[in-house]
Each structure stands twice: as C-alpha cells, then as structure tokens.
C-alpha cells in the first residue's frame, strides 16, 4: 500500500510497474478472508480506474491488461454478492427484531 503512491509519482500512472502494483493490491484486498465490504469496494474502484489505462497503454491483448479485466469482472461479482448478503442479513435482522417485539 505504501509503495503505490511512490510508484505513481516516480514512474507515472501509465507505467507497467505502477499498473501491476495496483492490480496486485486490488487482488490482495479481494483475496483477504477478513476483507470488509469497503475493502471490496476499494478493490473494484482501483480496478475500474486502471483497466482503461492498461488497455490504452498496453493494448487489450497484453497479459496484464487481460488480467486486470478478468480481476475487475470477478471483483464486481464478489462485491455484488457481498452487498446482496448484507442486504439479506439486514432484512433478516429486522424481521427477527419485529418477531421479538410481537412476543
């Protein structure tokens, strides 16, 4: 996390190493078993930010650009699932609370 701002400043936003660092960071956020919903949102936001840059700078056939695109799709699916489970959990908790009040 600490090296990304340095890489962005020194190497630039369009540099392969900078893009690779940011992709790895997003992957680590998603793969962490203890990742919060905000961590998943940050990962998706990072990938959404670097995906068009990687495609433009490296070309869509580049392995890193393709990896970023795959990671973005997977991360978005995980985020949607996590957000849906939070919604279901909230509804269940509200229903449980209502049932407790009736008894």
C-alpha positions in Angstrom: 0.0 0.0 0.0 2.8 2.4 0.9 4.7 1.9 -2.4 1.8 2.7 -4.7 1.8 6.5 -4.2 5.6 6.5 -4.7 5.3 4.4 -7.9 2.6 6.7 -9.2 4.7 9.8 -8.5 8.0 8.5 -9.7 7.1 6.1 -12.6 3.7 7.7 -13.6 0.2 6.4 -13.8 0.8 4.7 -17.2 3.8 2.7 -16.2 3.6 -1.1 -16.3 5.1 -1.5 -12.8 2.6 1.0 -11.4 -0.3 -0.8 -13.1 0.9 -4.1 -11.9 1.3 -2.9 -8.3 -2.2 -1.5 -8.2 -3.6 -4.7 -9.7 -1.8 -6.8 -7.1 -3.1 -4.5 -4.4 -6.7 -4.9 -5.6 -6.2 -8.7 -5.8 -4.9 -8.8 -2.2 -7.9 -6.9 -1.0 -10.3 -9.3 -2.7 -8.5 -12.5 -1.6 -8.2 -11.5 2.0 -10.6 -13.6 4.0 -11.0 -10.8 6.5 -11.7 -8.2 3.8 -14.6 -5.8 4.6 -17.2 -4.6 2.2 -15.2 -1.3 2.0 -12.1 -3.3 1.0 -14.0 -4.9 -1.8 -15.3 -1.5 -2.9 -11.8 -0.1 -2.9 -10.6 -3.1 -5.0 -13.3 -2.6 -7.6 -12.7 1.2 -7.7 -9.0 0.6 -8.2 -9.5 -1.9 -11.0 -12.1 0.3 -12.6 -9.6 3.1 -12.6 -6.7 1.2 -14.0 -8.5 -1.1 -16.5 -9.0 1.6 -19.3 -5.4 2.9 -18.7 -4.0 -0.6 -19.1 -6.0 -1.3 -22.2 -4.9 2.0 -23.7 -1.3 1.9 -22.8 -0.6 -1.8 -23.1 -3.2 -2.9 -25.6 -6.1 -5.3 -24.9 -4.0 -8.3 -26.0 -1.4 -7.7 -23.2 -1.5 -10.3 -20.5 -1.6 -7.7 -17.7 -4.4 -5.8 -19.4 -6.4 -9.1 -19.8 -5.7 -10.0 -16.1 -6.9 -6.6 -14.9 -10.1 -7.0 -16.9 -10.7 -10.5 -15.5 -10.0 -9.3 -12.0 -12.4 -6.5 -12.4 -15.2 -8.7 -13.6 -14.6 -11.2 -10.7 -14.3 -8.4 -8.1 -17.5 -6.8 -9.3 -19.3 -10.2 -8.9 -17.9 -10.7 -5.4 -18.9 -7.2 -4.4 -22.4 -7.7 -5.7 -22.7 -10.9 -3.8 -21.3 -9.4 -0.6 -23.7 -6.4 -0.9 -26.6 -8.7 -1.5 -25.7 -10.8 1.5 -25.5 -7.7 3.6 -29.0 -6.7 2.4 -30.4 -10.1 3.2 -28.7 -10.1 6.6 -30.2 -6.7 7.4 -33.7 -7.8 6.3 -33.4 -11.0 8.4 -32.3 -9.0 11.4 -35.2 -6.6 11.0 -37.7 -9.4 10.7 -36.2 -11.1 13.8 -36.5 -7.8 15.7 -40.1 -7.5 14.7 -40.8 -11.0 15.8 -39.3 -10.4 19.2 -41.4 -7.3 19.7 -44.6 -9.2 18.9 -43.9 -11.8 21.6 
